[in-house]
Amino acid sequence: MADFSGKSILVTGASGGIGAATVRLLVSQGAQVFASGRSREALAKLQQETGAQPMPFDLVSEDSIRNALSGLDLWGVVNCGGFGGEIATPQDTDIEVFDKAISINTRGALLVIKYATPSMVKKGKGGAIVNVSSQAGLVALPGHISYGSSKAALDNITRVSALELGKYNIRVNSVNPTVVMTEMSASYWGQPEIEKPYLEQMPLGRWATEDEIAAPIAFLLSDAASMISGVCLPVDGGYTCR
């Protein structure tokens, strides 16, 4: 168990899935959590459950992010907000979907880092940032031209941010999960002709759970990872080791 007592952490994408699981885990480990997400209703429910403070803002709006984060006293950030895009080949991709994936998954995460870190630097107490990327940023997956490109760019933001912020004792890492089977992801990954051959290539042979992604996020934030920065950590049952 990590101890985040006295540490304030922002989690984006907290209105569902991995983000909400991360909020629950961090709160259980003593963190003061600011929870951001698209659904105000889901954030209100999460507040009732955990005590996390709702902080909705728009990841595609620099003004919205600036207004929400400027001057906010933070020790850590989890960039979990994201957009799944579409299943498409390069030749039939919808460029508007591509732009939206980049706007939310890449640009939005960078803007959060841009406006969250000045107060972290000013405090002089270090900190940690974890970007929730994807295995699609590490290896090519069929149909993932938009999503995979946005996450590969996010991984580079992780590495450059780690390089730039290390002098302030702020660590920056990514987790790169495999599929977490939800109702939304099942529409594609749950198809027998997609699921069976994919899982046959994964050494552990099963999908991840939300808690199995939240746990390494908390680890990378914690003092147990105090010498880890600039890493893109696959949490994918061994898929990318092929």
Backbone as a ProteinNet text record, in pm:
[ID]
protein_1_A
[PRIMARY]
MADFSGKSILVTGASGGIGAATVRLLVSQGAQVFASGRSREALAKLQQETGAQPMPFDLVSEDSIRNALSGLDLWGVVNCGGFGGEIATPQDTDIEVFDKAISINTRGALLVIKYATPSMVKKGKGGAIVNVSSQAGLVALPGHISYGSSKAALDNITRVSALELGKYNIRVNSVNPTVVMTEMSASYWGQPEIEKPYLEQMPLGRWATEDEIAAPIAFLLSDAASMISGVCLPVDGGYTCR
[TERTIARY]
82.9	0	86.7	65.1	132.1	63.7	134.1	77	83.8	-32	-39.7	-97.9	-88.1	-141	-76.1	-161.8	-112.4	-79.3	-107.2	-75.9	-204.4	-209.3	-326.3	-295.4	-386.7	-364	-485.9	-461.8	-566.2	-576	-697.2	-721.6	-821.4	-780.7	-874.8	-935	-1045.7	-1113.7	-1170.8	-1205.7	-1246.7	-1393.1	-1467	-1610.2	-1640.4	-1535.7	-1561.7	-1435.7	-1451.9	-1345.4	-1221.5	-1107.4	-978.5	-966.6	-1015.8	-1005.5	-1076	-1198.2	-1273.4	-1207.2	-1157	-1087.1	-962.4	-894.8	-775.1	-810.4	-918.8	-963.3	-990.5	-1063.6	-1096.4	-970.2	-874	-751.5	-670.3	-654.5	-575	-637.1	-770.7	-838.3	-818	-825.2	-805.6	-664.7	-571.6	-432.7	-399	-502.4	-484	-474.5	-484.2	-469.6	-594.1	-571.1	-680.1	-691	-803.3	-816.5	-912.6	-867.4	-953.7	-990.3	-1119.2	-1165.8	-1228.3	-1171.5	-1223.5	-1277.3	-1384.4	-1441	-1555.8	-1609.1	-1714.3	-1850.1	-1874.7	-2007.7	-2012.3	-2082.6	-2097.1	-2172.9	-2267.7	-2344.6	-2253.2	-2166.3	-2074.4	-1975.1	-1929.9	-1837.2	-1904.7	-2031.6	-2105.3	-2122.4	-2149.1	-2162.1	-2029.2	-1920	-1786.9	-1752.1	-1794.8	-1772.2	-1844.2	-1968.3	-2044	-1976.4	-1919.9	-1857.8	-1721.7	-1641	-1500.7	-1462.2	-1539.2	-1501.2	-1414.6	-1383.7	-1303.7	-1377.1	-1303.7	-1365.3	-1385.8	-1508.8	-1532.1	-1468.9	-1407.6	-1348.3	-1364.2	-1485.2	-1506.2	-1444	-1373.5	-1327.3	-1315.1	-1303.6	-1307.2	-1165.2	-1128.2	-991.8	-957.4	-1057.3	-1026	-1015.3	-1037.3	-1035.2	-919.3	-824.5	-712.8	-762.8	-859.3	-912.5	-974.7	-1049.9	-1114.6	-1011.4	-907.6	-802.1	-725	-691.4	-617.4	-698	-823.8	-907.6	-922.3	-929	-947.5	-819.3	-704.8	-581	-486.6	-496.9	-403.8	-414.2	-304	-300.5	-346.7	-392.9	-437.3	-316.9	-329.1	-219.1	-216.3	-126.7	-119.9	17.8	18.9	144	156	42.1	46.7	-66.7	-48.8	-147.7	-156.7	-279.6	-302.5	-383.4	-322.6	-390.2	-458.2	-587.3	-660.9	-773.8	-803.6	-909.8	-873.9	-969.4	-936.6	-1057.7	-1028	-1128.9	-1084.8	-1175.5	-1139.7	-1131.1	-1194.9	-1185.8	-1271.4	-1213.8	-1287.3	-1197.2	-1256.3	-1179.7	-1174.1	-1054.9	-1042.7	-899.4	-884.7	-753.1	-706.1	-577.1	-531.4	-607.3	-646	-711.4	-858.4	-921.6	-1062.8	-1088	-982.6	-1001.3	-1074.2	-1152.5	-1219	-1122.7	-1073.3	-970.4	-1022.9	-1153.6	-1210	-1200.8	-1216	-1198.8	-1052.8	-962.6	-819	-786.7	-837.4	-811.2	-866	-983.9	-1042.7	-958.8	-908.5	-823.8	-697	-635.5	-515.4	-550	-663.4	-703.5	-724.1	-787.4	-817.3	-701.9	-658.3	-561.1	-420.9	-385.6	-248.7	-242.6	-311.3	-309.4	-367.3	-478.4	-541.8	-449.5	-380.9	-288.1	-172.5	-122.3	-12.8	-57.9	-178.6	-228.7	-246.5	-290.3	-301.8	-164.2	-64.3	72.3	118.5	89.7	132.5	81.1	-47.1	-107.2	-105.3	-77	-68	70.6	173.3	309.7	363.3	320.7	378.9	365.8	249.3	234.4	318.3	334.3	418.5	563.9	608.1	745.5	763.1	665	673.9	681.9	607.6	608.9	745.3	817.6	951	954.2	842.9	837.3	831.6	866.4	861.8	720.1	704.7	572.2	583.6	469.7	467.5	348.2	369.7	265.5	262.6	143.5	127.8	28.3	72.1	-14.3	-67.1	-196.5	-254.6	-255.4	-160.5	-143.2	-210	-147.3	-205.9	-98.9	-124	-36	-38	-146.8	-156.6	-56.3	3.3	110.9	245.9	255	382.1	392.8	280.3	278.5	161.2	170	63.2	-51.7	-172.5	-292.8	-383.3	-440.1	-527.6	-640.9	-667.7	-780.1	-756.5	-634.6	-608.6	-519.1	-536.4	-450	-465.5	-586.3	-607.7	-570	-628.7	-604.6	-456.9	-400.1	-259.9	-165.5	-193.1	-107.4	-114.6	-234.8	-249.9	-176.8	-175.6	-109.5	42.4	88	232.6	287.6	211.7	252.3	250.6	152.6	147	269.4	314.8	435.7	557	563.7	675.6	663.3	539.5	517.8	567.2	542.5	592	743.1	811.9	958.8	1017.7	966.1	1019.5	987.2	867.7	830.6	919.4	949.8	1040	1177.5	1221.8	1352.1	1351.2	1243.5	1237.3	1206.2	1127.2	1079.2	1161.7	1253.9	1334.5	1413.4	1457.7	1536	1453.9	1322.8	1234.5	1188.3	1249.5	1212	1067.2	1023.6	891.4	912.5	859.9	874.2	753.5	777.5	669.3	682.1	576.5	573.8	440.5	436.1	311.2	282.9	155.6	115.7	50.4	74.5	25.6	-57.9	-186.6	-270.8	-316.1	-345.6	-422	-569.2	-653.9	-797.7	-854.4	-931.1	-1016.2	-1156.3	-1208.3	-1334.6	-1452.2	-1506.7	-1625.2	-1733.5	-1851.5	-1960.4	-1920.2	-1846.5	-1805.3	-1699.9	-1596.9	-1489.9	-1535.3	-1638.5	-1687.1	-1744	-1788.9	-1847.8	-1746.6	-1618	-1513.8	-1437.3	-1376.7	-1288	-1364.6	-1493.3	-1572.2	-1616.7	-1593.3	-1628.5	-1539.1	-1597	-1517.5	-1399.2	-1419.8	-1311.3	-1200.4	-1227	-1125	-1065.1	-1150.6	-1106	-1016.5	-1058.7	-986.8	-842.7	-817.1	-677.2	-592.8	-656.6	-580.5	-533.8	-625.5	-590.2	-493.9	-498.9	-404.5	-260.6	-244.2	-110.4	-62.1	-152.2	-116.7	-76.6	45.3	88.4	-9.2	-68	-161.7	-301.8	-330.3	-451.3	-583.9	-588	-714.5	-709.8	-828.3	-835.7	-798.7	-762.6	-729.2	-855.5	-844.6	-951.5	-909.3	-1005.8	-976	-880.4	-900	-813.3	-670.7	-653.2	-518.4	-442.3	-512.4	-445.7	-425.7	-522.6	-510.8	-391.7	-365.7	-257.4	-119.6	-79.3	50.2	53.8	-62	-65.9	-26.7	-89.1	-58.3	87	139.3	280.2	372	347.2	434.2	424.3	310.9	298.4	373.2	388.4	433	584.5	626.5	769.1	841.4	767.2	829.9	888.8	842.8	893.7	977.8	1042.1	1110.1	1226.7	1277.4	1386.9	1340.2	1209.2	1154	1093.6	1145.6	1091.3	1120.3	1024.5	1040.5	1007.8	942	911.5	771.2	755.9	625.4	604	521.9	509.1	392.1	417.5	307.8	237.8	107	26.2	-70	-16.1	-83.8	-73.4	-47.7	-42.5	68	167.8	281.2	265	156.6	130.7	246.1	299.7	402.7	540.9	555.6	687	708.8	606.6	618.7	727.9
-119.6	0	125	211.9	341.9	432.2	536.8	635.7	772.8	822.6	952.6	1058.9	1035.5	1131.6	1267.6	1372.5	1507.9	1543.8	1453.5	1479.3	1493.9	1598.4	1623.7	1580.7	1503.6	1444.4	1468.5	1517.8	1535.9	1410.3	1360.1	1248	1292.2	1295.5	1323.4	1191.1	1200.8	1079.2	999.9	1070.3	1003.2	963.2	997.9	967.7	824.7	745.8	607	525.1	393.5	301.2	311.8	316.8	319.3	442.4	555.7	678.6	667.7	616.6	602.7	501.6	391.4	291.8	352.1	439.1	505	600.2	674.9	764.4	684.7	575.8	494.7	445.6	398.8	346	455.2	569.6	678.1	732.9	746.2	793.1	693.5	563.8	461.5	464.7	524	533.7	672.7	750.8	875.9	1001.7	992.2	1110.3	1198.1	1328.8	1421.5	1426.1	1382.6	1367.1	1469.6	1534.7	1617.7	1533.3	1510.8	1420.5	1499.2	1483.5	1552.1	1450.2	1487.3	1397.8	1464.2	1394.8	1453.2	1449.9	1346.7	1329.3	1388.5	1499.4	1559.6	1465.7	1392.3	1297.5	1187.8	1135.3	1030.7	1085.1	1208.6	1269	1292.4	1332.6	1353.1	1221	1115.2	983	938.4	965.3	929.4	1009.4	1135.5	1217.1	1158.4	1115.8	1055	927.6	854.1	725.5	742.4	839.5	847.2	976.5	1082.5	1213.7	1292.4	1235.1	1307.9	1433.1	1541.4	1669.1	1677.5	1692	1702.9	1829.8	1815.2	1930.4	1912.1	1928.6	1909.3	2021.6	1985.3	2081.9	2011.8	2090.8	2041.2	2020.8	1896	1866	1923.7	1965.7	2023.9	2175.6	2232.3	2378.1	2420.9	2492.9	2541.8	2638.5	2722.3	2815.9	2741.4	2636.1	2559.1	2494.6	2439.1	2373.8	2477.3	2588.1	2694.6	2746.8	2773.1	2827.6	2729.6	2601.2	2501.3	2477	2482.5	2435.4	2545.6	2662.2	2768.7	2797.5	2783	2809.1	2693.5	2584.4	2469.3	2401.9	2374.2	2315.8	2165.1	2119.4	1978.3	1920.1	1791.8	1715.7	1618.7	1569.3	1469	1481.9	1417	1418.6	1279.1	1236.5	1118.1	1162.3	1158.2	1194.5	1070	1054	935.3	967.4	1095.1	1132.2	1090.3	1033.9	988.1	969.3	947.4	927.1	808.5	711.1	587.3	596	694.5	709.7	609.1	550.5	460.4	342.4	240.5	130.4	155.3	190.3	227.7	207.3	180.4	172	312	329.7	462.3	516.2	428	476.3	510.5	459.9	495.9	571.2	618.4	691.7	823.5	860.4	990.9	1089.6	1185.2	1274.5	1358.8	1382.9	1455.7	1372.8	1241.7	1153.2	1151.8	1146.9	1153.4	1281.9	1392.9	1521.7	1523.1	1463.1	1460.4	1374.5	1260.6	1175	1248.2	1317.7	1395.2	1507.4	1574.1	1687.6	1646.8	1532.9	1489.7	1410.3	1305.9	1213	1271.1	1357.5	1408.8	1554.4	1639.2	1782.9	1810.1	1742.6	1764.2	1726.5	1612.9	1570.7	1668.9	1717.8	1815.2	1943.8	1988.9	2111	2092.9	1976.3	1949.9	1959.3	1899.5	1908.3	2054	2125.4	2265	2348.6	2329.7	2416.4	2356.9	2227.9	2167.5	2183.7	2185.4	2179.9	2310.8	2429.7	2549.6	2553.2	2514.7	2514.6	2404.3	2291.5	2182.9	2228	2298.8	2351.1	2454.8	2543.6	2651.9	2598.4	2492.3	2434.4	2376.1	2327.4	2273.1	2140.8	2066.4	1939	1819.3	1841.3	1732.6	1694.6	1575.5	1528.8	1417.8	1373.4	1265	1280.5	1244	1246.2	1109.5	1055.6	931.6	955.5	932.1	941.8	802.5	791.4	663.2	655.1	580.7	563	432.5	355	231.5	145	14.3	-72.9	-33.9	31.7	76.8	186.3	246.5	342.3	276.4	147.3	74.2	-20.3	-79.3	-172.8	-138.2	-180.5	-152.9	-250.9	-197.3	-278.1	-245.7	-346.3	-319.6	-225.2	-129	-38.6	74.7	84.8	182.1	297.2	341.9	447.4	576.7	615.3	740.2	725.5	627.5	607.5	577	485.2	448.5	564.7	646.4	762.8	862	883.4	977.9	929.3	799.1	744.4	736	710.4	713.4	853.3	954	1092.1	1121.9	1065.8	1084.7	1023.8	909.9	849.3	940	1009.8	1102.4	1222.8	1268.9	1374.7	1327.9	1202.1	1145.5	1155.4	1111.4	1109.2	1250.3	1340.3	1477	1547.8	1525.2	1587.4	1535.8	1406.4	1350.2	1416.5	1440.2	1504.8	1647.8	1719.6	1861.4	1885.3	1796.6	1821.5	1750.9	1666.6	1594	1684.3	1798.1	1888.7	1946.6	1935	1979.8	1861.1	1746.9	1623.9	1584.8	1612.5	1569.4	1455.7	1339.1	1222	1211.5	1164.9	1149.2	1011.9	933.6	800.2	775.8	670.7	626	482	448.1	307.5	284.1	166.7	133.6	6.5	22.2	-95.4	-165.2	-291.9	-364.9	-330.2	-403.3	-376.5	-410	-318.2	-345.2	-368.1	-487.8	-522.6	-454.8	-357.6	-286	-301.3	-249	-255.6	-186.4	-74.7	-1.7	-79	-129.3	-198.8	-333.5	-392.8	-523.1	-518.6	-399.9	-388.4	-425	-406.2	-446.1	-568.2	-554	-659.6	-784.4	-773.1	-888.4	-975.3	-930.2	-1011.2	-1135.4	-1253.8	-1377.2	-1378.4	-1325.3	-1327.5	-1229.6	-1133	-1039	-1088	-1126.8	-1163.6	-1287.1	-1393.5	-1521.1	-1510.2	-1461.1	-1453.9	-1356.3	-1249.2	-1153.1	-1217.3	-1280	-1340	-1457.2	-1522.8	-1631.6	-1581.3	-1452.7	-1393.4	-1335.4	-1326.3	-1269.1	-1380.9	-1375	-1481.9	-1510.7	-1408.4	-1432.8	-1469.3	-1440.3	-1490.1	-1440	-1317.7	-1264.9	-1112	-1049.6	-905.4	-853.7	-727.2	-664.8	-615.8	-595.1	-530.1	-386.1	-304.6	-164.6	-154.9	-239.4	-235.3	-275.9	-361.4	-403.3	-292.7	-190.4	-73.4	32.8	48.4	147.2	118	-9.6	-45.6	0.9	-24.8	28.3	180.1	242.9	389	438.8	380.2	420	390.2	278	246	351.2	390.6	489	626.2	656.9	781.1	774.9	656.4	639.8	652.4	663.5	669.9	540.1	430.5	303.5	310.6	408.6	428	554.9	591.2	721.2	738	628.9	640.3	602.1	600.8	564.4	686.9	725.7	838.7	819.5	859.8	848.1	710.5	628.3	490.6	481.2	398.7	363.1	216.4	190.5	56.7	-19.9	-125.3	-206.9	-281	-271.9	-348.9	-429.4	-530.4	-590.6	-742.7	-805.2	-950.2	-1008.9	-927.6	-974.8	-960.7	-894.6	-886.8	-821.5	-711.9	-638.2	-700	-811.4	-876.6	-969.5	-984.8	-1076.6	-1029.6
0	0	0	-96.7	-96.9	3.8	41.2	133.2	67.4	27.1	-37.5	55.8	184.4	281.1	261.3	256.5	238.7	95.7	1.3	-139.2	-219.3	-300.3	-384.3	-527.1	-584.1	-716	-804	-924	-1024.5	-1110.2	-1129.3	-1219.6	-1324.7	-1450.8	-1558.9	-1606.3	-1677.7	-1721.4	-1605.8	-1498.2	-1375	-1373.4	-1477.3	-1475.8	-1518.8	-1543.2	-1579	-1592.4	-1593.4	-1627.3	-1541.3	-1608	-1540.8	-1451.3	-1497.2	-1419.4	-1285.6	-1285.2	-1160.7	-1068.6	-1124.4	-1043	-979.9	-1054.2	-1001.7	-888.8	-904.7	-797.6	-670.8	-683.1	-565	-495	-573.4	-514.4	-447.1	-512	-455.2	-327.6	-327.2	-206.7	-92.7	-124.8	-21.1	35.9	-39.4	5.4	58.5	87.8	159.6	77.5	-55	-140	-135.1	-150.9	-181	-331.8	-386.2	-530.7	-588.5	-695.3	-779.4	-900.5	-921	-1025.9	-1140.3	-1259.8	-1377.3	-1476	-1545.7	-1644.9	-1718.1	-1817.9	-1900.5	-1832.2	-1751.4	-1691.5	-1551	-1536	-1403.8	-1309.5	-1364.7	-1283.3	-1227.4	-1312.4	-1267	-1165.2	-1184	-1087.9	-953.5	-957.4	-832.7	-758.3	-831.3	-769.8	-710.5	-782.7	-733.8	-608.8	-603.9	-485.1	-364.2	-384	-274.2	-224.4	-318.2	-284	-218.2	-266.1	-224.4	-154.5	-176.9	-125.7	-221.1	-336.8	-436.3	-481.5	-501.4	-538.7	-689.7	-737	-881.2	-938.1	-1054	-1121.1	-1272.1	-1323.5	-1466.7	-1548.6	-1653	-1751.7	-1886	-1990.9	-2127.9	-2178.6	-2208.4	-2252.1	-2389.2	-2464.9	-2595.5	-2588.6	-2470.6	-2454.9	-2365.9	-2422.8	-2341.8	-2234.7	-2267.2	-2168.3	-2050.6	-2079.5	-1973.8	-1882.1	-1941.4	-1862.4	-1781.7	-1844.9	-1775.4	-1656.5	-1677.9	-1571	-1454.6	-1485.2	-1380.2	-1300.4	-1367.3	-1304.5	-1258.7	-1313.7	-1276.4	-1127.2	-1058.2	-915.2	-827.9	-889.7	-811.8	-746.6	-618.2	-541.8	-564.3	-650.1	-684.6	-653.7	-620.4	-611.4	-727.5	-778	-883.9	-983.4	-1098.4	-1206.4	-1267.6	-1295.2	-1377.7	-1498.5	-1615.4	-1740.1	-1796.3	-1762.5	-1803.7	-1901.1	-1920.5	-2014	-2154.9	-2226.8	-2361.3	-2449.9	-2577.7	-2682	-2766.3	-2783.7	-2851.7	-3002.4	-3061	-3206	-3280.2	-3384.6	-3472	-3508	-3563	-3621.1	-3771.3	-3819.9	-3960.8	-4008.5	-4135.6	-4198.1	-4235.9	-4267.6	-4309.8	-4430.4	-4520.4	-4642.6	-4624.5	-4518.2	-4499.7	-4369.6	-4305.7	-4180.4	-4203.4	-4103.9	-4103.9	-4038.1	-4113	-4060.6	-3945.2	-3940.6	-3826.6	-3698.3	-3711.3	-3595.8	-3553.3	-3650.7	-3620.8	-3543.8	-3592	-3525.9	-3383.5	-3364.4	-3230.4	-3136.3	-3185.4	-3102.7	-3060.4	-3154	-3121.2	-3024.1	-3046.4	-2963.1	-2817.9	-2795.3	-2658.8	-2598.5	-2667.5	-2610.2	-2599.3	-2693.3	-2698.2	-2653.6	-2726.9	-2696.1	-2557.4	-2524.8	-2395.1	-2280.2	-2292.9	-2187.5	-2173.4	-2285.9	-2281.6	-2213.5	-2244.1	-2180.8	-2030.1	-1988.1	-1844.4	-1778.9	-1841.6	-1788.1	-1786.8	-1894.1	-1904	-1787.7	-1751.8	-1651.3	-1510.2	-1497.7	-1364.5	-1303.7	-1387.1	-1333.2	-1274.4	-1316.9	-1255.2	-1103.4	-1049.6	-903.9	-841.5	-911.4	-860.9	-852.1	-954.8	-955.8	-845.5	-832.6	-734.5	-592.2	-562.9	-429.1	-394.2	-493.8	-471.7	-397.4	-400	-328.2	-422.6	-548.6	-645	-679.9	-733.1	-771.6	-874.1	-922.8	-1020.3	-1112.9	-1237.6	-1340.2	-1406.7	-1424.5	-1500	-1612.9	-1734	-1851	-1885	-1903.6	-1941.4	-2092.9	-2144.1	-2287.3	-2329.8	-2413.7	-2463.2	-2527.1	-2529	-2606	-2753.9	-2797	-2936	-2968.3	-2865	-2887.2	-2904	-2869.1	-2873.8	-2992.2	-3030.1	-3142.6	-3233.6	-3358.5	-3454.3	-3433	-3418	-3408.3	-3526.7	-3591.9	-3706.6	-3669.1	-3756.9	-3737.9	-3640.9	-3586.1	-3479.6	-3524.9	-3646.9	-3699.1	-3619.7	-3583.9	-3510.6	-3363.8	-3297.6	-3155	-3127.8	-3205.7	-3185	-3206.3	-3306.8	-3332.6	-3217.5	-3164.2	-3053.3	-2929.2	-2905.6	-2787.5	-2806.5	-2927.8	-2953.3	-2929.5	-2970.9	-2944.8	-2795.5	-2723.4	-2578.5	-2511.6	-2560.5	-2503.8	-2521.5	-2633.3	-2651.4	-2558.5	-2535.4	-2436.3	-2299.4	-2267.4	-2141	-2132.5	-2236.1	-2232.3	-2226	-2308.9	-2308.9	-2177.5	-2125.1	-1997.8	-1884.8	-1887	-1786.1	-1794.6	-1916	-1937.5	-1885.3	-1912	-1877.1	-1729.5	-1668.9	-1533.2	-1425.3	-1467.3	-1370.2	-1276.9	-1326.1	-1242.9	-1128.5	-1137.4	-1029.4	-942.8	-964.3	-894.3	-921.9	-1043.8	-1089.9	-1189.3	-1156	-1242.1	-1335.4	-1457.9	-1555.7	-1621.2	-1614.4	-1673.4	-1742.1	-1820.6	-1883	-1844.6	-1839.8	-1844.1	-1979.6	-2035.5	-2169.7	-2162.1	-2128.1	-2103.2	-2230.4	-2214.5	-2315.2	-2298	-2363.1	-2359.1	-2221.6	-2167.3	-2052.5	-2107.9	-2091.3	-2156.2	-2087.3	-2156.1	-2110.6	-2216.1	-2188.8	-2286.1	-2415.7	-2403.8	-2523.4	-2602.4	-2534.1	-2604.9	-2660	-2597.9	-2642.8	-2783.5	-2825.6	-2959.6	-3067.8	-3039.9	-3134.5	-3083.6	-2965.6	-2914.7	-2873	-2848.7	-2810.3	-2926.4	-3049	-3164.7	-3169	-3181.8	-3176.2	-3273.2	-3392.8	-3492.1	-3458.1	-3368	-3321.4	-3189.6	-3096.9	-2961.7	-2960.9	-3027.3	-3019.2	-3069.2	-3191.1	-3236.4	-3156.5	-3106.2	-3025.5	-2895.8	-2822.8	-2694.3	-2711.2	-2825.4	-2851	-2862.7	-2896.8	-2906	-2773.7	-2674.4	-2544.9	-2448.9	-2393.8	-2303.7	-2189.8	-2128	-2019.2	-2068.2	-2194	-2257.3	-2204.4	-2148.1	-2099	-2103.7	-2092.7	-2087.9	-1949.3	-1942.3	-1814.2	-1744.1	-1614.5	-1538.8	-1509.5	-1474.3	-1442	-1323.7	-1223.5	-1105.8	-1139.4	-1240.7	-1280.4	-1353.3	-1395.8	-1453.3	-1345.4	-1256.5	-1149.5	-1058.8	-1032.6	-939.9	-988	-1112.9	-1157.3	-1169.5	-1193.5	-1191.8	-1053.5	-950.5	-812.9	-779.1	-827.3	-803.6	-862.3	-986.7	-1051.9	-986.3	-926.2	-850.9	-718.2	-663.4	-525.2	-509.5	-384.1	-351.9	-384.4	-397.3	-435.8	-576.5	-656.1	-792.2	-801.5	-692.5	-684.2	-781.4	-840.2	-936.9	-1077.6	-1098.4	-1228.8	-1293.7	-1408.9	-1484.2	-1632.1	-1715.2	-1859.5	-1914	-1833.8	-1872.5	-1931.2	-2033.8	-2087.7	-2054	-1954.7	-1896.2	-1956.4	-2034.6	-2084.7	-1971.1	-1968.4	-1873.1	-1961.7	-2024.6	-2139	-2145.6	-2031.7	-2031.2	-2116.1	-2148.9	-2228	-2378.7	-2423.1	-2567.4	-2643.1	-2591.1	-2665.5	-2654.2	-2581.9	-2576.3	-2694.6	-2778.6	-2891.3	-2988.4
[MASK]
++++++++++++++++++++++++++++++++++++++++++++++++++++++++++++++++++++++++++++++++++++++++++++++++++++++++++++++++++++++++++++++++++++++++++++++++++++++++++++++++++++++++++++++++++++++++++++++++++++++++++++++++++++++++++++++++++++++++++++++++++

